[in-house]
Amino acid sequence: MKLKVAIQGIQGSFHHQVAHQYFGSSISLNECSSFNEVVKSLKSNTSDKAVMALENSIAGSILPNYALIDNNNLHIIGEFLLDIHMNLMVLPGQNIYDIKEVHSHPIALLQCANFFNEYPHIKLVESSDTAITAQRIQEQQLKGIGALASPVAASIYSLEIIASGVHTIKSNKTRFVILKSTNKEISKELITKASIKFELDDTSGALATVLNVLNNCKLNLTKIQSMPVIETPFKYAFFVDLVFEKYKHFEKAKSLLEIMTTHFKVLGEYKNAKL
């Protein structure tokens, strides 16, 4: 049986690209309209694994997805870094001054804001996915409307790219994580990265003490993201990514953090996808 992989979006989306590059072409795609649907697909065993964007080098972290992973007890079993190439595509035979609206995912629109500042006649409209507007333009033969999406989407839906690489910063990468409802995907010898979550008591220097422990255990902190604990005003949970050379270093830190922090949780242990 083919591996069933859930993605947010449809064929031609960046999630679709990651699924095929990470797992290969012999998979069964489960196209979901939202990240909530992706989670439901995993929880109901409709899908075996899932691909979820977590942060972009221009737009920053996708905070709701951290909460989705945490609240649904999903496990990060891998990651993939994708170079994002945003392109403005339309039905053939039009130029940019024929275009009145451009539709795409809000993160994609944010990544290309500077480009569209030069074309104030174009209205930017948020949609659920980068590829879904490309599909709609092709199916309904819509003129005057453009899509911001990948070159793959242009090819699949027979659209013409009238402006390529329109993202503000040319080094534009998105980090995707691979999710599963259970952990332990690879052996300890291959694990070089971990994602954890913890909360701290409201005492002076608590976070600094934790960071010192991580350093002393030979762990390199690559990301720290705070999110408010909704049930407790002005209290925060910390989501942290760590890389290390030996798993035993992480094990040592883990045993210490379980004592020093409250609500400590390992979100995933996996292989580091280096830039």
JOCORFEN-V56780 format. One record per residue. RES is the residue in three letters. OMEGA is omega in radians with two decimals (none if undefined). Layout:
res: [RES/RES]
omega: [OMEGA/OMEGA]
//
This chain:
res: [MET/LYS/LEU/LYS/VAL/ALA/ILE/GLN/GLY/ILE/GLN/GLY/SER/PHE/HIS/HIS/GLN/VAL/ALA/HIS/GLN/TYR/PHE/GLY/SER/SER/ILE/SER/LEU/ASN/GLU/CYS/SER/SER/PHE/ASN/GLU/VAL/VAL/LYS/SER/LEU/LYS/SER/ASN/THR/SER/ASP/LYS/ALA/VAL/MET/ALA/LEU/GLU/ASN/SER/ILE/ALA/GLY/SER/ILE/LEU/PRO/ASN/TYR/ALA/LEU/ILE/ASP/ASN/ASN/ASN/LEU/HIS/ILE/ILE/GLY/GLU/PHE/LEU/LEU/ASP/ILE/HIS/MET/ASN/LEU/MET/VAL/LEU/PRO/GLY/GLN/ASN/ILE/TYR/ASP/ILE/LYS/GLU/VAL/HIS/SER/HIS/PRO/ILE/ALA/LEU/LEU/GLN/CYS/ALA/ASN/PHE/PHE/ASN/GLU/TYR/PRO/HIS/ILE/LYS/LEU/VAL/GLU/SER/SER/ASP/THR/ALA/ILE/THR/ALA/GLN/ARG/ILE/GLN/GLU/GLN/GLN/LEU/LYS/GLY/ILE/GLY/ALA/LEU/ALA/SER/PRO/VAL/ALA/ALA/SER/ILE/TYR/SER/LEU/GLU/ILE/ILE/ALA/SER/GLY/VAL/HIS/THR/ILE/LYS/SER/ASN/LYS/THR/ARG/PHE/VAL/ILE/LEU/LYS/SER/THR/ASN/LYS/GLU/ILE/SER/LYS/GLU/LEU/ILE/THR/LYS/ALA/SER/ILE/LYS/PHE/GLU/LEU/ASP/ASP/THR/SER/GLY/ALA/LEU/ALA/THR/VAL/LEU/ASN/VAL/LEU/ASN/ASN/CYS/LYS/LEU/ASN/LEU/THR/LYS/ILE/GLN/SER/MET/PRO/VAL/ILE/GLU/THR/PRO/PHE/LYS/TYR/ALA/PHE/PHE/VAL/ASP/LEU/VAL/PHE/GLU/LYS/TYR/LYS/HIS/PHE/GLU/LYS/ALA/LYS/SER/LEU/LEU/GLU/ILE/MET/THR/THR/HIS/PHE/LYS/VAL/LEU/GLY/GLU/TYR/LYS/ASN/ALA/LYS/LEU]
omega: [3.12/3.04/-3.14/-3.05/3.12/3.06/2.99/-3.12/-3.06/3.08/-3.09/3.10/3.10/3.07/3.08/3.11/-3.12/-3.14/-3.11/3.13/-3.11/-3.03/-3.03/-3.03/-3.08/3.11/3.05/-3.10/3.00/-3.07/-3.09/-3.08/-3.11/3.08/3.05/3.11/3.07/3.14/3.13/3.13/3.10/-3.06/-3.12/-3.11/3.01/3.08/3.12/-3.11/-3.11/3.06/-3.12/3.05/-3.10/3.11/3.11/-3.07/3.10/-3.02/3.11/-3.05/3.02/-2.96/-3.14/-3.12/3.02/-3.12/3.12/3.14/-3.10/-3.03/-3.11/3.09/3.06/-3.09/3.05/-3.12/3.12/3.08/3.14/3.11/-3.08/2.98/-3.09/3.08/-3.13/-3.10/3.08/-3.06/-3.06/2.96/-3.10/3.06/3.14/3.01/-3.00/-3.14/3.02/-3.01/-3.13/-3.13/3.00/-3.10/3.03/3.07/-3.09/3.10/3.11/3.12/3.12/-3.12/-3.05/-3.02/-3.10/3.13/-3.07/3.01/3.12/-3.09/-3.05/3.12/-3.11/3.08/3.13/-3.05/-3.13/3.04/-3.02/-3.01/-3.14/-3.03/-3.00/3.08/3.08/3.11/-3.10/3.11/-3.12/-3.07/-3.08/-3.14/-3.07/3.04/3.14/3.13/3.12/3.08/3.00/-3.08/-3.07/3.04/3.11/3.13/3.11/-3.14/-3.10/-3.02/3.01/3.09/-3.14/3.08/-3.13/3.03/-3.10/3.10/-3.03/3.09/-3.00/-3.14/-2.98/3.03/-2.99/-3.09/3.02/3.08/3.08/3.03/3.09/-3.01/3.08/-3.12/3.06/-3.09/3.08/3.13/-3.10/-3.12/-3.11/-3.10/-3.10/-3.09/3.14/-3.13/3.11/3.03/-3.11/3.06/3.08/3.00/-3.11/2.98/-3.10/3.10/-3.08/3.05/-3.08/-3.12/3.13/3.12/3.11/-3.12/3.08/3.11/3.12/3.13/-3.13/3.12/3.09/3.08/3.12/3.13/-3.12/3.11/2.97/-3.08/3.11/3.07/-3.13/3.00/-2.96/-3.08/-3.09/-3.10/3.08/2.98/-3.02/2.97/-3.13/3.05/-2.99/3.01/-3.09/3.01/-3.07/3.12/-3.10/-3.09/-3.12/3.09/3.10/3.11/3.11/3.13/-3.13/-3.14/3.12/-3.11/3.10/3.13/-3.00/-3.03/3.02/3.13/3.12/-3.07/3.02/3.14/3.13/3.06/-2.97/3.14/-3.13/3.05/-3.05/3.10/none]
//
